[in-house]
C-alpha cells in the first residue's frame, strides 16, 4: 500500500511541478482508484483519485482532489515528497 503525503493546496492552474513537470501542462490519466487521504489542517478524511502524467520519458503518479474551499489538494508518494519536487 502506498502512503500518500500531503504536498500542497493549490488553485486550479496554479503552477505545481513534480520532478520538473507542471501538472497542469499534461493530460491527467485517472487510474480509476480512489485513495483515502487526510486533510492537512483538520485531519478530515477525503477520497481522491490517483492520476498519472507522462513527460520527459517518465510517468508520475499523484493523488488530487478538491477541498471544500475550492483548492486542489495534491498528495505525493513518500519518496517524492522528500525534496524531489
N, C-alpha and C positions, 0 to 999 in steps of 0.2 A: 504494500500500500504506500502510495506517495504522500509525503507530508507537504502540504502547501502552506507557504508562509505569506502573510500579507506584505505586499511590496509598496503600494501607493494607491491613493484615491485620486483620480484624475477626472477632468471634464472630458466629455466626448470630443475627440480630435485634438486634445492636448498631447503634445509630443511625449511619448513614453517609449524608450528604447530597451530592448532586451538583446544582449550580445550585439549591439550596434544596429539593430533593426528597429525602426519606428513601427510599432504595431499597427498604426492607422494607415500605413502605406502598403499593407498587404492584405490579401483575402484571408479571412478567418475561417478555417475549416473546423466545423464542430465535430468532435469525435463522439458525439451523442452519449456523453457520460456526465451525469450530474455529480458534482463534488460538494461535499459538506465542508464549509469553511466558517470561521468565526470572524465577526466584525471586529475592526481594530479598536474601537472605543469601548463598546459595551459588552462585547463577547457574544452578541446575538448570533444565532446560527442562520446561515444562508445556504441555499443550494444553487450554486452557479455552475456553468458549463465549462468544460475543458475545451480549449481551442488549440489549433496548430497554425503557425505561419511558416512559410518557406522563403528563403532568400540566402544569398551568399553560400549556396551549396549546403545548407543546413536546415533542419526542421526544428522549430522551437515550440514547446508546449507551455501554455499558461492557462490559468483559470480567471474568468472575468464575469462580472455581473453588475447590475445597477443597484446601488444602495437607495434608501428612501429619499435621500437629499439630491437625487439625480446624478450623483457622482458615480463613476465606474470604478469598482474595486478590482485591483489587479493582484493576483496571487501567483507566486513562483515556487518551483520546486526548491527544496532545501539547498541544493548545490548551486542554483542560480541566484539565490537571494543573498549570497555571501560575497558581494562585490563584483560579480561578473556582468552587471547591467551595462 
